Amino acid sequence: MTITETLLFLHNYRYFPYEKDLARREIEALLSPSEVHRNGQGFKVIGSIDEVALKRLVYFQKYTLDSGFFDTLQHRLETSCLKTGRQKRQSTRYSVHGLHEYKGKFNPQIVRGILNVLGIPPKSTIIDPFCGSGTTLVECSHSEVNALGCDINPLAVFISNAKLQSLSVEAQRLRDILDRLMNNLNLIDKNCLLQIRQSPREDYLRSWFTKEIFVEIECLRIAIENLTGNHKNIFLALASDLLRDYSLQEPLDLRVRRRKTPLPTQSPGEAFQQKAAIFINNLEAAQDVVGVKQEPNYAYLCDSREIIKNSEQWSHRPAYDAAVTSPPYATALPYIDTQRLSLVWLDLATPKDLRFLDANLTGSREFTKKKKNFWAESLKSNRNQLVSEVHSYCCELEEALSDTDGFRRQAVPYLMYRYFSDMQAVFRNILEITKIEAPFALVVGHNHTILSGQRFNIDTPALLKKIAISCGWGHQESIPLQTYHRYSIHSANAVRTETLLILKKP
Ligand SMILES: C[S@@+](CC[C@H](N)C(=O)[O-])C[C@H]1O[C@@H](n2cnc3c(N)ncnc32)[C@H](O)[C@@H]1O
């Protein structure tokens, strides 16, 4: 149905400035209005307006039609998991988003905000080359967009696929499985777990859990593996999210440090049951809004620097209509550090693999002396032929070094050169697998470093833009995203300025 006038109402929560900006932009992109007027609670929009497009607005809660007020899909999703009254900030844990913590997780609203601003309609197919815990893939599922993700971290892929699988199972079915699981948990023989078996996995886990908790979490794992059939990864992911809370690591620390705070008083089994029940309730509420998904989106374990080679084995390999991602920081968050227990407990990595996994991430700060020398040589000869401004910038950082800088700081210019080389490979790959005129949107963080006592503010988005252009992308726009928190455990560390970089394939 097409209408000629509507009133749009903003949500009741507090907006960041960029969200108001995106709200204006989605009106323009989705509704193509002839006039837009700001009014008390939102906007009055005049033009030839498609009602279906109104439902897709993310930064609005309601719109008017002749016959009354109607909720947007986003408002229905966000309020589906609210416990009480008015919230100060938007809800980010609705649907399956609360399955598992993940450092650097997207705020879900921004994904659909970006899809709207880019004008990506339902049934399109998009790719997220750094999909992390799958926020893009889940939000695409909510809006009937096909999406494929890849990540080099096996835990990221595991969490993403557990979320996506959940969307395709009736919540009541998961509730029945949970009941059966909890009723049979006591039947698992604990005695065999009390005996210590020597294996790298067990040695590692025993060093990070008390004996009693180790036995409990292993019982839970065995029960899940034996009693939940095809749905075991959903329940394993839910249990994995509790591991750090029950470990001897300080749970809120971004690095691995020995615990000083007391262990929780509730047993891991009870905490699991409670978490799983809340998750299933949220899933059920979201399924009331978006239905049960028939063909879930999917995440692949893949290095996005080698996406072309790797994707030859994927079952589904279309030409993509768009790419949307948040790449790692130039000197990355310690993704793997806080996930070590989950990676080992879920058997996704051996304790020995962990260092390699970390060192292999784009943006990793792990550097051996040999690697550092290799990348110093690469910078010197500009081995990867980075565009001159970016190469010169890395050289400038190198020139600023002095003996007062320790090993980590001495590595910064070479880490930056490696990061930009990695991102160059990703820009080339995505250009190859997307359709003509496809947009590529990246939410990119800024960085800074201190060399010889001098502060360098590294404008990563501007440098990435130059690389993208040198690879053949057109630059459409760079939109600042002020006070956008990637994570909030340590607000002092939370990144405050990011940029939405929008590129377009010619
Ligand atoms: C900022 S996070 C993405 C978070 C994601 N948007 C979410 O909502 O969870 C960046 C991700 O890039 C992944 N990554 C780093 N290097 C990679 C590479 N070479 N190939 C694929 N993924 C990589 C990391 O494992 C991490 O999950």
The ligand as a Tripos MOL2 file, in Angstrom:
@<TRIPOS>MOLECULE
LIG
   27    29     1     0     0
SMALL
NO_CHARGES

@<TRIPOS>ATOM
      1 C1         35.3230   -6.5560   15.3720 C.3       1 LIG1
      2 S1         35.2240   -8.2750   15.3480 S.3       1 LIG1
      3 C2         33.7070   -8.5610   14.5220 C.3       1 LIG1
      4 C3         32.5740   -8.5650   15.4950 C.3       1 LIG1
      5 C4         31.2340   -8.8330   14.8480 C.3       1 LIG1
      6 N1         30.7780   -7.7140   14.0580 N.3       1 LIG1
      7 C5         30.1850   -9.1850   15.8900 C.2       1 LIG1
      8 O1         29.1390   -8.5490   15.9360 O.co2     1 LIG1
      9 O2         30.4300  -10.0800   16.7000 O.co2     1 LIG1
     10 C6         36.4290   -8.7120   14.1620 C.3       1 LIG1
     11 C7         36.5140  -10.1890   13.8780 C.3       1 LIG1
     12 O3         37.4920  -10.3940   12.8610 O.3       1 LIG1
     13 C8         38.0050  -11.7080   13.0470 C.3       1 LIG1
     14 N2         39.2340  -11.8280   12.2430 N.ar      1 LIG1
     15 C9         40.4620  -11.3300   12.4920 C.ar      1 LIG1
     16 N3         41.2960  -11.6320   11.4870 N.ar      1 LIG1
     17 C10        40.5850  -12.3250   10.5650 C.ar      1 LIG1
     18 C11        40.8870  -12.8760    9.2910 C.ar      1 LIG1
     19 N4         42.1040  -12.7750    8.7650 N.pl3     1 LIG1
     20 N5         39.9000  -13.5030    8.6120 N.ar      1 LIG1
     21 C12        38.6520  -13.6060    9.1350 C.ar      1 LIG1
     22 N6         38.3170  -13.1070   10.3450 N.ar      1 LIG1
     23 C13        39.2620  -12.4620   11.0510 C.ar      1 LIG1
     24 C14        38.1780  -11.8100   14.5500 C.3       1 LIG1
     25 O4         38.2190  -13.1610   14.9450 O.3       1 LIG1
     26 C15        36.9320  -11.0800   15.0430 C.3       1 LIG1
     27 O5         35.8990  -11.9930   15.2760 O.3       1 LIG1
@<TRIPOS>BOND
     1     1     2 1
     2     2     3 1
     3     2    10 1
     4     3     4 1
     5     4     5 1
     6     5     6 1
     7     5     7 1
     8     7     8 2
     9     7     9 1
    10    10    11 1
    11    11    12 1
    12    11    26 1
    13    12    13 1
    14    13    14 1
    15    13    24 1
    16    14    15 ar
    17    14    23 ar
    18    15    16 ar
    19    16    17 ar
    20    17    18 ar
    21    17    23 ar
    22    18    19 1
    23    18    20 ar
    24    20    21 ar
    25    21    22 ar
    26    22    23 ar
    27    24    25 1
    28    24    26 1
    29    26    27 1
@<TRIPOS>SUBSTRUCTURE
     1 LIG1         1 GROUP 0 **** ****
